[in-house]
Amino acid sequence: MEAKKTFLSWPVVRQFQSGDFLGRGPAVTSERTRGLKPRTSTADRVVQSVCPYCAVGCGP
């Protein structure tokens, strides 16, 4: 049963099951990818510029 579960979790199998033959839809995203949130979703504030060296918004 584990082999069937593993096989059905392959992106190519999900693509053909959903009709997404080009692999551009939700069939090719993993559970981990669907669970990701943007790093900025918990930002305290918005700044005008971000330092390219350290990626910290310390600008005025």
C-alpha positions, 0 to 999 in steps of 0.5 A, spaced: 500 500 500 505 504 501 508 503 494 501 505 491 501 512 496 508 513 493 506 512 486 500 517 486 504 522 490 509 523 484 507 530 480 507 527 473 501 522 476 497 528 479 498 532 472 495 526 468 490 525 473 488 532 473 489 534 466 494 538 467 499 536 461 504 542 461 505 542 468 503 549 470 497 548 475 497 546 482 498 538 480 506 540 480 506 543 487 508 539 493 504 540 500 510 543 503 510 548 497 502 550 498 504 551 506 509 556 505 508 563 507 511 569 505 517 572 510 514 579 509 507 576 512 509 578 519 513 584 518 512 590 523 512 596 518 514 598 511 520 601 510 522 606 503 529 602 502 532 595 503 540 595 504 542 590 498 548 588 503 544 586 509 537 586 506 535 590 512 530 595 512 534 601 515 533 606 510 529 613 512 
